[in-house]
Amino acid sequence: MNSGMNLLPAQKEQARHGERSFPLKQYITTLSDLYPCVNAHWHDEAELTLITEGCCTYHIHLETYEVQAGDLLFVPPAELHSISISPKGYMQSSTYVFDMDFLGANSADVCTFRYLTPIRRHTLTLPRVIRREHPAYPELMKLFQEMNRVYEETPAGYEMVLKALLLCSMASLIPYRERENTRPQLEDEHTDKLKLVLEYIGEHYAEELSIPRLSRLCFFSEYHFMRFFKKYIGMSCLEYIKNLRLEKAASLLEKGGQSVLDISLSCGFFNLSYFYREFKKKYGMTPKQFVRKLIMFSSSEQNRKHEPHC
């Protein structure tokens, strides 16, 4: 993961992907022992991803997908998703994040009415994971590779070419769509509750957070809330909060300019020895060792052009 990007998306991302007039950007994401996961998050843009190395687990809208090198993924706008690897695992991916308006989702034509708007509203569901055996895979992989070439070389008119390639990518998946209104209302209600809780945690992670307070946001009992959270996020709520605080601390250590004590306090750790113990448990090293490893990692990656998507 490129150490220059500070994107730890515990709630709705506020980062802009690309420029306002050209809302498309490529990200290279690397997960390893140093950065083992991308926390649950969502954004208004869609994603098209190729796993280029290793393997990982994607959680997309309450579903779990085990993916590996060569698999392609499509994540529609505003869909809750996260990524994780197993201990000692490794994954690298290439992702294009783009606004559906870039494809013409705000225009008044048949493509908008029949396809782009339903995709955005989740009434038309495209395949989320496209593996080698999928009928659309050969064409989609060819389009993705051409996108990589055009994005890298930026020939004259490359913006129009990338727009056309994205439209062709969506079109290649349309024949394998799910029919309208196939998603149960309860799933959307659960997703909305999760988004609400994750956004609240993301805004208040430096404060004291309790299960009673968070369960009230969902109008659940504490018992129901704890089971609900672990079922869909894959870890307990308290584990999630601790993990987020540690990632925020790692991000601040990466920036430099603050003492370990100040960082621990600003991230919600009010016991320094506990912070050291949990940080070492997660990253396999002390905060100071983490900083030294980041410096070594940045040096080895300084010639890379791309940034990670988080």
GUROMAR-682063 format. One line per 2 residues: number of its first residue (from 1); their letters; for each residue x, z, y of N, C-alpha, C, O. Coordinates in steps of 0.2 Angstrom, whole numbers, plus 2048, in hexadecimal, padded with zeros to 3 digits. Example, Ala and Ser with C-alpha at 12.3 -4.5 7.8 and 13.67 -1.06 7.14 Angstrom:
1 = as = 842,827,7E4,83E,827,7EA,842,827,7F0,847,82A,7EF | 840,823,7F5,844,824,7FB,840,827,800,843,828,806
END
This chain:
1 = mn = 804,800,7FA,800,800,800,804,800,806,809,804,807 | 803,7FC,80B,807,7FB,811,806,801,815,801,803,817
3 = sg = 80C,804,817,80C,80B,81A,80A,80A,821,809,80F,825 | 809,804,824,807,803,82B,800,804,82C,7FE,804,832
5 = mn = 7FC,803,827,7F5,804,828,7F2,80B,827,7F4,80E,822 | 7EE,80D,82B,7EB,814,82A,7E4,813,829,7E0,815,82D
7 = ll = 7E2,811,823,7DB,810,822,7D9,814,81B,7DB,812,816 | 7D7,81A,81D,7D5,81E,817,7CD,81F,818,7CB,824,81B
9 = pa = 7C9,81A,815,7C2,81A,816,7BE,81E,812,7BB,81D,80D | 7BD,824,815,7B8,829,811,7B1,828,813,7AD,82B,810
11 = qk = 7B0,824,818,7A9,823,81A,7A9,81B,81C,7AD,817,81A | 7A4,819,820,7A4,813,823,7AA,811,827,7AC,815,82B
13 = eq = 7AD,80C,825,7B3,80A,828,7B2,808,830,7AD,804,831 | 7B6,80A,834,7B5,808,83B,7BA,802,83D,7BA,7FF,842
15 = ar = 7BF,801,839,7C4,7FC,83A,7C1,7F5,83A,7BC,7F3,836 | 7C3,7F1,83F,7C1,7EA,83F,7C5,7E5,83B,7CC,7E6,83B
17 = hg = 7C2,7E1,836,7C6,7DD,832,7C6,7D6,835,7C2,7D2,835 | 7CC,7D4,837,7CD,7CE,83B,7CB,7CF,842,7CA,7D4,845
19 = er = 7CB,7C9,846,7C9,7C9,84D,7C1,7C8,84D,7BE,7C5,849 | 7BE,7C9,853,7B7,7C8,854,7B5,7C1,853,7B0,7C0,850
21 = sf = 7B9,7BC,855,7B8,7B5,855,7BA,7B2,84E,7B8,7AD,84C | 7BE,7B6,84A,7C0,7B4,844,7C0,7BA,83F,7C5,7BD,83D
23 = pl = 7BA,7BC,83D,7BA,7C3,839,7BB,7C2,832,7B7,7C3,82D | 7C1,7C0,830,7C4,7C0,829,7CB,7C2,829,7CF,7C1,82E
25 = kq = 7CD,7C6,824,7D4,7C8,824,7D5,7C9,81C,7D1,7CB,818 | 7DC,7C8,81B,7DE,7C9,814,7E2,7D0,814,7E6,7D1,818
27 = yi = 7E1,7D3,80E,7E5,7DA,80D,7E8,7D9,806,7E5,7D7,802 | 7EE,7DC,806,7F1,7DD,800,7F1,7E5,7FE,7F4,7E9,802
29 = tt = 7EE,7E7,7F9,7ED,7EE,7F8,7F1,7F0,7F1,7F1,7EC,7EC | 7F5,7F5,7F2,7F9,7F7,7EC,7F7,7FF,7EB,7F8,803,7EF
31 = ls = 7F5,800,7E5,7F4,807,7E3,7F9,809,7DE,7FB,805,7D9 | 7FC,80F,7DF,801,812,7DA,801,819,7DB,7FC,81C,7DE
33 = dl = 806,81D,7D8,806,824,7D9,806,826,7E0,804,82C,7E2 | 809,822,7E4,809,824,7EB,803,823,7EF,801,828,7F2
35 = yp = 7FF,81E,7ED,7F8,81D,7EF,7F4,81C,7E9,7F3,816,7E8 | 7F1,820,7E6,7ED,81F,7E0,7E6,81D,7E0,7E3,81B,7DB
37 = cv = 7E3,81D,7E6,7DC,81B,7E7,7DA,819,7ED,7DD,81A,7F2 | 7D4,815,7EE,7D1,814,7F4,7CA,818,7F4,7C6,816,7EF
39 = na = 7C9,81C,7F8,7C3,820,7F8,7BD,81C,7F9,7BD,817,7FC | 7B7,81F,7F7,7B1,81C,7F8,7B0,81A,7FF,7B0,81F,803
41 = hw = 7AE,814,801,7AD,812,807,7A8,80C,807,7A7,809,802 | 7A6,80A,80D,7A3,803,80E,7A4,801,815,7A6,804,81A
43 = hd = 7A2,7FA,816,7A3,7F7,81D,79E,7F1,81D,79B,7EF,818 | 79D,7EF,823,798,7E9,824,79A,7E3,821,796,7DE,820
45 = ea = 7A1,7E2,820,7A3,7DC,81D,7A3,7DB,815,7A3,7E1,812 | 7A3,7D5,813,7A4,7D4,80C,7AB,7D4,80A,7B0,7D3,80E
47 = el = 7AC,7D4,803,7B3,7D4,800,7B4,7CF,7FB,7AF,7CF,7F7 | 7B9,7CB,7FA,7BA,7C7,7F4,7C2,7C9,7F2,7C6,7C8,7F6
49 = tl = 7C3,7CB,7EC,7C9,7CE,7EA,7CB,7CB,7E4,7C7,7C9,7DF | 7D2,7CA,7E3,7D5,7C8,7DD,7DA,7CE,7DB,7DE,7D0,7DF
51 = it = 7D9,7D1,7D5,7DE,7D5,7D3,7E4,7D1,7D0,7E4,7CD,7CC | 7EA,7D2,7D4,7F0,7CE,7D2,7F5,7D2,7CD,7F8,7CE,7CA
53 = eg = 7F5,7D8,7CD,7F9,7DC,7C8,7F6,7E2,7C6,7F2,7E5,7CA | 7F7,7E4,7C0,7F5,7EB,7BD,7ED,7EB,7BC,7EA,7E6,7BB
55 = cc = 7EB,7F1,7BC,7E4,7F2,7BB,7E1,7F8,7BF,7E5,7FC,7C1 | 7DB,7F9,7BF,7D8,7FE,7C3,7D0,7FF,7C2,7CD,7FB,7BE
57 = ty = 7CD,804,7C4,7C6,805,7C4,7C3,804,7CA,7C5,807,7CF | 7BE,800,7CB,7BA,7FF,7D1,7B3,802,7D0,7B0,802,7CA
59 = hi = 7B1,806,7D5,7AA,809,7D5,7A6,805,7DB,7A8,805,7E0 | 7A1,801,7D9,79D,7FD,7DE,796,7FE,7DD,793,7FD,7D7
61 = hl = 793,801,7E2,78C,803,7E2,78A,806,7DB,786,804,7D7 | 78D,80C,7DA,78B,811,7D4,78D,80E,7CE,78B,811,7C9
63 = et = 790,808,7CD,792,805,7C7,79A,805,7C7,79D,805,7CC | 79D,806,7C0,7A4,806,7BF,7A6,800,7BC,7A3,7FE,7B7
65 = ye = 7AC,7FD,7BE,7AE,7F7,7BB,7B6,7F8,7BA,7BA,7FA,7BE | 7B8,7F7,7B4,7BF,7F7,7B2,7C2,7F0,7B3,7BF,7EB,7B0
67 = vq = 7C7,7EF,7B7,7C9,7E8,7B9,7D1,7E8,7B8,7D4,7ED,7B8 | 7D3,7E2,7B7,7DA,7E1,7B6,7DD,7DB,7B9,7D9,7D7,7BC
69 = ag = 7E3,7D9,7B9,7E6,7D4,7BC,7E2,7CD,7BA,7E1,7CC,7B4 | 7E1,7C9,7BF,7DD,7C3,7BE,7D6,7C3,7BF,7D2,7BE,7C0
71 = dl = 7D3,7C9,7BF,7CC,7CA,7C1,7CA,7C9,7C8,7CE,7CB,7CD | 7C5,7C6,7CA,7C2,7C5,7D1,7BC,7CA,7D2,7B8,7CB,7CD
73 = lf = 7BC,7CD,7D8,7B6,7D1,7DA,7B3,7CF,7E0,7B6,7CD,7E5 | 7AC,7CF,7E1,7A9,7CE,7E7,7A5,7D5,7E8,7A1,7D7,7E4
75 = vp = 7A6,7D7,7EE,7A3,7DD,7F1,79E,7DB,7F7,7A1,7D9,7FC | 798,7DC,7F7,794,7D9,7FC,794,7DE,802,797,7E4,801
77 = pa = 791,7DC,808,792,7E1,80E,78E,7E7,80D,789,7E8,809 | 791,7EC,810,78E,7F3,810,78D,7F6,809,789,7FB,808
79 = el = 791,7F4,804,791,7F6,7FD,796,7FC,7FC,79C,7FB,7FE | 794,802,7FA,798,807,7F9,79D,806,7F3,79B,803,7EE
81 = hs = 7A4,806,7F4,7A8,805,7EF,7AF,809,7F0,7B0,80B,7F5 | 7B2,80A,7EA,7B9,80D,7EA,7BD,80A,7E4,7BA,807,7E0
83 = is = 7C3,80C,7E4,7C8,80A,7DF,7CD,80F,7DD,7CF,813,7E1 | 7CE,810,7D7,7D3,815,7D5,7D7,812,7CF,7D5,80D,7CB
85 = is = 7DD,815,7CE,7E1,813,7C8,7E2,819,7C4,7E1,81F,7C6 | 7E4,818,7BD,7E5,81E,7B9,7EC,821,7BB,7F0,81E,7BE
87 = pk = 7EE,827,7B9,7F4,82A,7BA,7FA,825,7B8,7FA,823,7B2 | 7FF,825,7BC,805,820,7BA,803,819,7BA,807,815,7B8
89 = gy = 7FD,817,7BC,7FA,811,7BD,7FD,80D,7C3,800,80F,7C7 | 7FB,806,7C3,7FD,802,7C8,7F8,7FC,7C9,7F5,7FA,7C4
91 = mq = 7F7,7FA,7CF,7F2,7F5,7D1,7F4,7F2,7D7,7F6,7F5,7DC | 7F4,7EB,7D7,7F5,7E7,7DE,7EF,7E2,7DE,7ED,7DF,7D9
93 = ss = 7EC,7E1,7E4,7E7,7DD,7E5,7E7,7D9,7EC,7EB,7DB,7F0 | 7E4,7D3,7EC,7E4,7CF,7F2,7DC,7CF,7F4,7D8,7CD,7F0
95 = ty = 7DB,7D1,7FA,7D4,7D1,7FC,7D2,7CD,803,7D6,7CE,807 | 7CD,7CA,803,7CB,7C7,809,7C4,7CA,80B,7C0,7CB,807
97 = vf = 7C5,7CD,811,7BF,7D1,814,7BC,7CD,819,7C0,7CB,81E | 7B6,7CB,819,7B3,7C7,81E,7AC,7C8,820,7A8,7CB,81C
99 = dm = 7AA,7C7,826,7A3,7C8,828,79F,7C2,826,7A1,7BD,827 | 799,7C4,824,794,7BF,822,792,7BA,827,791,7B4,826
101 = df = 792,7BD,82E,791,7B8,833,796,7B3,834,794,7AD,837 | 79C,7B4,832,7A1,7AF,832,79F,7A9,82E,7A1,7A3,82F
103 = lg = 79B,7AA,829,798,7A4,824,792,7A1,827,790,79D,824 | 78F,7A4,82C,789,7A2,82F,783,7A6,82D,77D,7A3,82E
105 = an = 784,7AC,82C,77E,7B0,82A,77A,7B2,82F,774,7B4,82E | 77C,7B1,836,777,7B2,83B,774,7AC,83E,771,7AC,843
107 = sa = 775,7A6,83A,772,7A0,83D,76B,79F,839,769,7A3,835 | 767,79A,83B,760,799,839,760,792,835,75E,78D,837
109 = dv = 763,793,82F,763,78D,82A,761,78F,823,761,795,822 | 760,78A,81F,75E,78C,818,763,790,814,762,794,810
111 = ct = 76A,78F,816,76F,793,812,76E,79A,814,76F,79F,810 | 76D,79C,81A,76C,7A3,81D,766,7A6,819,766,7AB,817
113 = fr = 760,7A2,819,75A,7A5,817,75A,7A6,80F,758,7AB,80D | 75D,7A1,80C,75D,7A2,804,762,7A6,801,762,7A9,7FC
115 = yl = 768,7A6,805,76E,7A9,802,772,7AE,806,772,7B4,803 | 774,7AD,80C,778,7B1,80F,775,7B8,811,777,7BD,810
117 = tp = 76F,7B7,814,76B,7BD,816,769,7C1,810,76A,7C7,810 | 766,7BE,80A,765,7C2,804,76B,7C6,802,76B,7CC,7FF
119 = ir = 771,7C3,802,777,7C6,800,779,7CC,804,77A,7D1,801 | 778,7CB,80A,779,7D1,80F,775,7D6,80E,776,7DC,80F
121 = rh = 76E,7D5,80C,769,7DA,80C,769,7DC,804,765,7E1,803 | 76D,7DA,800,76D,7DC,7F9,767,7DA,7F5,765,7DE,7F0
123 = tl = 763,7D5,7F7,75D,7D3,7F3,760,7CD,7EF,75C,7CB,7EB | 765,7CB,7F0,768,7C6,7EC,76F,7C8,7EA,774,7C9,7EE
125 = tl = 770,7CA,7E4,777,7CD,7E1,77B,7C8,7DE,779,7C5,7D8 | 781,7C7,7E0,786,7C3,7DD,78A,7C7,7D8,78A,7CD,7D8
127 = pr = 78D,7C4,7D3,791,7C7,7CE,796,7CB,7D2,79A,7C9,7D6 | 797,7D1,7D0,79D,7D6,7D3,7A3,7D4,7D0,7A8,7D4,7D4
129 = vi = 7A4,7D4,7CA,7AA,7D3,7C6,7AA,7CC,7C3,7A5,7CB,7BF | 7AF,7C8,7C4,7AF,7C1,7C1,7B6,7C1,7BD,7BB,7C0,7C0
131 = rr = 7B5,7C1,7B6,7BB,7C1,7B2,7BC,7BA,7B0,7B8,7B5,7B1 | 7C1,7B9,7AC,7C3,7B2,7AA,7BE,7AF,7A6,7BD,7A8,7A6
133 = eh = 7BA,7B2,7A2,7B5,7AF,79E,7AF,7AD,7A1,7AA,7AA,79E | 7AE,7AF,7A8,7A8,7AE,7AC,7A8,7A6,7AD,7AD,7A4,7AF
135 = pa = 7A2,7A3,7AD,7A2,79C,7AE,7A4,79A,7B5,7A7,794,7B7 | 7A4,79F,7BA,7A6,79D,7C1,7AD,79E,7C2,7B0,79C,7C8
137 = yp = 7B0,7A1,7BE,7B7,7A3,7BF,7BC,79E,7C1,7C0,79E,7C6 | 7BC,798,7BD,7C1,793,7BF,7C1,790,7C6,7C6,790,7C9
139 = el = 7BA,78F,7C8,7B9,78D,7CF,7BB,792,7D4,7BE,790,7D9 | 7B9,798,7D3,7BA,79D,7D8,7C1,79F,7D8,7C4,7A0,7DE
141 = mk = 7C5,79F,7D3,7CC,7A0,7D3,7D0,79A,7D7,7D4,79C,7DB | 7CE,794,7D6,7D1,78F,7D9,7CF,78F,7E1,7D4,78E,7E5
143 = lf = 7C9,791,7E3,7C8,792,7EA,7CC,798,7ED,7CE,797,7F2 | 7CD,79D,7E9,7D0,7A3,7EB,7D8,7A1,7ED,7DB,7A3,7F2
145 = qe = 7DB,79E,7E8,7E2,79B,7E9,7E3,797,7EF,7E8,797,7F2 | 7DE,793,7F0,7DE,78E,7F6,7DD,792,7FC,7E1,791,801
147 = mn = 7D9,797,7FC,7D9,79C,802,7DF,79F,803,7E1,7A0,809 | 7E3,7A1,7FE,7E9,7A4,7FF,7EE,7A0,802,7F2,7A1,807
149 = rv = 7EE,799,800,7F3,794,803,7F1,793,80A,7F6,793,80E | 7EB,792,80C,7E9,790,812,7EA,796,817,7EC,796,81D
151 = ye = 7E9,79C,815,7EA,7A3,819,7F1,7A4,81A,7F3,7A6,820 | 7F5,7A2,815,7FD,7A3,816,7FF,79D,81B,804,79F,81F
153 = et = 7FD,797,81A,800,792,81D,7FD,790,824,800,78D,828 | 7F7,792,825,7F3,791,82B,7F4,78A,82E,7F6,789,834
155 = pa = 7F2,785,82A,7F2,77E,82D,7ED,77D,833,7E9,782,834 | 7EE,778,836,7E9,776,83B,7E2,776,838,7E0,773,833
157 = gy = 7DD,77A,83C,7D6,77A,839,7D6,77F,833,7D0,77F,830 | 7DA,784,832,7DA,788,82D,7D4,78D,82D,7D2,78F,828
159 = em = 7D2,78F,833,7CC,793,833,7C6,790,830,7C2,793,82D | 7C5,789,832,7BF,786,82F,7C0,785,827,7BB,785,824
161 = vl = 7C6,784,825,7C7,783,81E,7C6,78A,81A,7C2,78A,815 | 7C8,78F,81D,7C6,796,81A,7BF,797,81A,7BC,79A,815
163 = ka = 7BB,796,81F,7B4,797,81F,7B1,792,81A,7AC,795,816 | 7B3,78C,819,7B0,788,814,7B2,78A,80D,7AE,78A,808
165 = ll = 7B8,78D,80C,7BA,790,805,7B6,796,804,7B4,797,7FE | 7B4,79A,808,7B0,7A0,807,7A9,79E,805,7A6,7A1,801
167 = lc = 7A6,799,809,7A0,797,807,79F,794,800,79B,795,7FD | 7A5,790,7FF,7A5,78D,7F8,7A5,793,7F3,7A3,792,7ED
169 = sm = 7A9,798,7F4,7AA,79E,7F0,7A3,7A1,7EE,7A1,7A2,7E9 | 79F,7A2,7F4,798,7A5,7F3,794,7A0,7EF,790,7A2,7EB
171 = as = 795,79A,7F1,790,795,7ED,792,795,7E6,78D,793,7E2 | 798,796,7E4,79A,795,7DD,797,79B,7D9,796,79B,7D3
173 = li = 795,7A1,7DC,792,7A6,7D9,78B,7A6,7D9,787,7AA,7D5 | 788,7A2,7DE,780,7A2,7DE,77D,7A1,7D8,778,7A4,7D6
175 = py = 77F,79C,7D4,77B,79B,7CD,77B,7A1,7C9,777,7A1,7C4 | 77F,7A6,7CA,780,7AB,7C5,77D,7B2,7C9,77E,7B7,7C7
177 = re = 779,7B1,7CE,776,7B6,7D2,771,7BA,7CE,76E,7B7,7C9 | 770,7C0,7D0,76A,7C4,7CD,764,7C2,7D2,765,7C0,7D7
179 = re = 75E,7C2,7CF,758,7C0,7D3,756,7C6,7D8,759,7CB,7D8 | 752,7C4,7DD,751,7C8,7E2,74D,7CE,7E0,74A,7CE,7DB
181 = nt = 74E,7D4,7E4,74B,7DA,7E2,74C,7DD,7DB,748,7E0,7D9 | 752,7DC,7D9,754,7DF,7D2,757,7E6,7D2,757,7E9,7CD
183 = rp = 759,7E8,7D8,75C,7EE,7D9,757,7F4,7DA,753,7F3,7DF | 757,7F9,7D6,752,7FE,7D7,752,802,7DD,758,803,7E0
185 = ql = 74D,804,7E0,74D,807,7E7,751,80E,7E6,754,810,7EB | 750,811,7E0,754,817,7E0,75B,817,7E0,75F,81B,7E3
187 = ed = 75E,811,7DE,765,810,7DF,767,80F,7E6,76C,812,7E8 | 763,80C,7EA,765,80C,7F1,764,812,7F5,768,814,7F9
189 = eh = 75F,816,7F3,75E,81D,7F5,764,821,7F4,767,825,7F8 | 767,821,7ED,76D,825,7EC,773,823,7EF,777,827,7F2
191 = td = 774,81C,7F0,779,819,7F4,779,81C,7FB,77E,81E,7FE | 773,81C,7FE,772,81E,805,774,826,806,777,828,80B
193 = kl = 772,82A,801,774,831,801,77C,832,800,77E,836,804 | 77F,82E,7FC,786,82E,7FB,789,82C,802,78E,830,804
195 = kl = 787,827,805,78A,825,80B,78A,82A,810,78E,82B,814 | 784,82D,811,783,833,816,788,838,814,78B,83B,819
197 = vl = 788,83B,80E,78D,840,80C,794,83E,80E,798,842,811 | 796,838,80C,79D,836,80D,79F,835,814,7A4,837,816
199 = ey = 79A,833,818,79B,832,81F,79C,839,822,7A0,83A,826 | 798,83E,820,798,845,823,79F,848,821,7A2,84B,825
201 = ig = 7A1,847,81B,7A7,84A,819,7AD,847,81D,7B2,84A,81F | 7AD,840,81E,7B2,83D,821,7B3,83F,829,7B8,83F,82B
203 = eh = 7AD,841,82B,7AD,844,832,7AF,84B,833,7B1,84D,838 | 7AE,84F,82D,7AF,856,82E,7B4,859,829,7B4,85F,827
205 = ya = 7B8,854,826,7BD,856,821,7C2,85C,823,7C4,860,81F | 7C3,85D,829,7C8,862,82C,7C4,868,82C,7C8,86D,82E
207 = ee = 7BE,869,82B,7BA,86F,82C,7B9,872,825,7BA,86F,820 | 7B6,878,825,7B3,87B,81F,7AD,877,81D,7A8,877,820
209 = ls = 7AE,874,817,7A8,871,814,7A5,874,80E,7AA,876,809 | 79F,875,80D,79C,879,807,797,874,804,794,870,807
211 = ip = 796,876,7FD,791,872,7F9,78A,873,7FC,786,86F,7FC | 788,879,7FE,782,87A,801,780,876,807,77B,873,808
213 = rl = 785,875,80B,784,871,811,783,86A,80F,77F,867,812 | 788,867,80B,787,860,809,781,85F,805,77E,859,806
215 = sr = 77F,863,801,779,862,7FD,773,862,801,76E,85E,7FF | 773,865,807,76D,865,80B,76C,85E,80E,767,85C,810
217 = lc = 772,85B,80F,772,854,812,76D,84F,80E,76A,84B,810 | 76E,850,807,76A,84C,802,763,84F,800,760,84C,7FD
219 = ff = 762,855,803,75C,859,801,75C,85A,7F9,757,859,7F6 | 762,85B,7F6,763,85D,7EF,764,864,7EF,767,867,7F3
221 = se = 763,867,7E9,766,86D,7E7,76D,86D,7E6,770,867,7E5 | 771,872,7E6,778,872,7E6,77A,86F,7DF,77E,86B,7DE
223 = yh = 776,871,7DA,778,86F,7D3,777,868,7D2,77B,864,7D0 | 771,865,7D5,76F,85E,7D4,774,85A,7D9,777,855,7D6
225 = fm = 776,85D,7DE,77B,859,7E3,782,858,7DF,785,853,7DF | 784,85E,7DC,78B,85D,7D9,78B,858,7D3,790,855,7D3
227 = rf = 786,858,7CF,785,853,7CA,785,84C,7CD,788,848,7CA | 780,84B,7D2,77F,845,7D5,786,842,7D8,788,83C,7D7
229 = fk = 78A,846,7DB,790,844,7DE,795,842,7D9,798,83D,7DA | 796,846,7D4,79B,845,7CF,799,83E,7CB,79D,83B,7C9
231 = ky = 793,83D,7CA,790,838,7C6,792,831,7C9,794,82C,7C6 | 791,831,7D0,792,82B,7D3,799,82A,7D7,79B,824,7D8
233 = ig = 79D,82F,7D8,7A3,82F,7DB,7A9,82F,7D6,7AE,82D,7D7 | 7A7,832,7D0,7AC,833,7CB,7B1,839,7CB,7B5,83A,7C7
235 = ms = 7AF,83E,7D0,7B3,844,7D1,7AE,849,7D4,7A9,847,7D7 | 7B0,84F,7D4,7AB,854,7D7,7AC,853,7DF,7B1,851,7E1
237 = cl = 7A7,856,7E2,7A7,856,7EA,7AD,859,7EC,7B0,857,7F1 | 7AF,85F,7EA,7B4,863,7EC,7BB,85F,7EB,7BF,860,7EF
239 = ey = 7BB,85C,7E5,7C1,858,7E4,7C2,852,7E9,7C7,851,7EB | 7BC,84F,7EA,7BC,84A,7EF,7BF,84C,7F6,7C3,848,7F9
241 = ik = 7BC,852,7F8,7BE,854,7FF,7C5,856,7FF,7C9,854,804 | 7C8,859,7FA,7CF,85B,7F9,7D3,854,7F9,7D8,854,7FD
243 = nl = 7D1,84F,7F5,7D5,849,7F5,7D5,845,7FC,7DA,843,7FE | 7CF,845,7FF,7CF,842,806,7D4,846,80B,7D7,843,80E
245 = rl = 7D4,84D,80B,7D8,850,80F,7DF,84F,80E,7E3,84E,812 | 7E1,84E,807,7E8,84D,805,7EA,846,808,7F0,845,80A
247 = ek = 7E5,841,807,7E7,83A,80A,7E8,83A,811,7EC,837,814 | 7E3,83E,815,7E4,83E,81C,7EB,841,81E,7EE,83F,822
249 = aa = 7ED,846,81A,7F3,84A,81B,7F9,845,81A,7FE,844,81E | 7F8,841,814,7FE,83C,813,7FE,837,818,804,835,81A
251 = sl = 7F8,835,81B,7F8,830,821,7FC,833,827,800,82F,82A | 7FB,839,828,7FE,83C,82E,805,83D,82D,809,83C,832
253 = le = 807,83F,827,80E,83F,825,812,838,826,817,838,828 | 80E,833,824,811,82D,825,812,82B,82C,817,828,82E
255 = kg = 80E,82D,831,80E,82C,838,814,830,83B,818,82D,83F | 815,836,838,81B,83A,83B,818,83D,842,813,83C,844
257 = gq = 81D,841,844,81C,844,84B,818,84B,84B,817,84E,850 | 816,84E,845,813,854,844,816,858,83E,819,855,83A
259 = sv = 816,85F,83F,819,863,83A,814,863,834,80E,861,834 | 817,865,82E,812,865,828,80D,86A,829,807,869,827
261 = ld = 80E,870,82C,809,875,82D,804,872,832,7FE,873,830 | 805,86F,837,800,86C,83C,7FC,867,838,7F6,867,839
263 = is = 7FF,863,834,7FB,85E,830,7F7,861,82B,7F1,85F,82A | 7F9,866,828,7F5,869,823,7EF,86D,826,7E9,86C,823
265 = ls = 7F0,870,82C,7EA,873,82F,7E5,86E,832,7DF,86F,832 | 7E8,868,834,7E3,863,837,7DF,85F,832,7DB,85C,833
267 = cg = 7E1,860,82C,7DE,85D,826,7DA,862,822,7D7,860,81D | 7D9,868,824,7D4,86C,821,7D8,871,81C,7D4,874,818
269 = ff = 7DE,871,81C,7E2,876,817,7E5,87B,81B,7E9,87B,81F | 7E2,881,81A,7E3,887,81E,7E8,88C,81B,7EA,891,81D
271 = nl = 7EA,88A,815,7EF,88D,811,7F5,889,80F,7F4,884,80B | 7FB,88A,812,800,885,812,803,884,80B,804,87F,808
273 = sy = 803,88A,807,806,889,800,801,885,7FC,803,882,7F7 | 7FA,886,7FD,7F5,882,7F9,7F6,87B,7FB,7F5,877,7F6
275 = fy = 7F7,879,801,7F8,872,803,7FE,86F,7FF,7FE,86A,7FD | 804,873,7FF,80A,870,7FC,808,86F,7F4,80A,86A,7F2
277 = re = 805,874,7F1,804,874,7EA,7FF,86E,7E9,800,86A,7E4 | 7FA,86D,7EC,7F5,868,7EB,7F8,861,7ED,7F7,85C,7E9
279 = fk = 7FC,860,7F2,7FF,85A,7F4,804,858,7EE,804,852,7ED | 808,85D,7EC,80D,85B,7E7,809,859,7E0,80B,855,7DD
281 = kk = 803,85C,7DF,7FF,85B,7D9,7FD,853,7D9,7FD,850,7D4 | 7FB,851,7DF,7F8,84B,7E0,7FD,845,7E1,7FD,840,7DD
283 = yg = 803,846,7E4,808,841,7E6,80E,842,7E2,812,83E,7E2 | 80F,848,7DE,815,849,7DA,81B,84A,7DE,820,84A,7DB
285 = mt = 81A,84D,7E4,820,84E,7E8,81D,852,7EE,817,853,7F0 | 822,856,7F1,820,85A,7F7,81F,855,7FD,821,84F,7FD
287 = pk = 81C,858,803,81B,854,809,821,850,80B,821,84B,80D | 827,854,80B,82D,851,80E,830,84C,809,832,847,80C
289 = qf = 82F,84D,803,831,848,7FE,82D,841,7FF,82F,83C,7FE | 826,843,800,822,83D,801,824,839,807,824,833,807
291 = vr = 826,83C,80D,828,838,813,82E,834,811,82F,82E,813 | 833,837,80D,839,834,80C,837,82D,807,83A,828,808
293 = kl = 833,82E,803,831,829,7FE,82D,823,802,82E,81D,801 | 829,825,807,826,820,80B,82B,81C,80F,82B,816,810
295 = im = 830,81F,812,836,81C,815,839,817,811,83A,811,813 | 83A,819,80A,83E,814,806,839,80E,804,83B,809,803
297 = fs = 832,810,803,82D,80B,801,82D,806,807,82C,800,806 | 82C,808,80D,82C,804,813,832,7FF,814,831,7F9,815
299 = ss = 837,802,812,83D,7FE,812,83D,7F8,80D,83F,7F2,80F | 83B,7FA,807,83B,7F4,802,835,7EF,803,835,7EA,801
301 = eq = 830,7F1,807,82A,7ED,808,82A,7EA,80F,825,7E7,811 | 830,7EA,813,830,7E8,81A,82F,7E1,81B,82D,7DF,820
303 = nr = 830,7DD,816,82F,7D6,816,828,7D3,815,827,7CD,815 | 824,7D8,813,81D,7D6,811,819,7D4,817,81A,7D8,81C
305 = kh = 815,7CF,817,811,7CE,81D,80A,7D1,81D,807,7D2,822 | 808,7D3,817,801,7D4,816,800,7DC,817,804,7E0,816
307 = ep = 7FA,7DE,818,7F8,7E5,819,7F3,7E7,813,7F0,7E2,810 | 7F2,7ED,812,7EE,7EF,80C,7E7,7F0,80F,7E5,7F1,814
309 = hc = 7E2,7EE,80A,7DB,7F0,80C,7D9,7F7,808,7DA,7F8,802 | 7D7,7FB,80C,7D5,802,80A,7CD,803,80B,7CB,809,80A
END
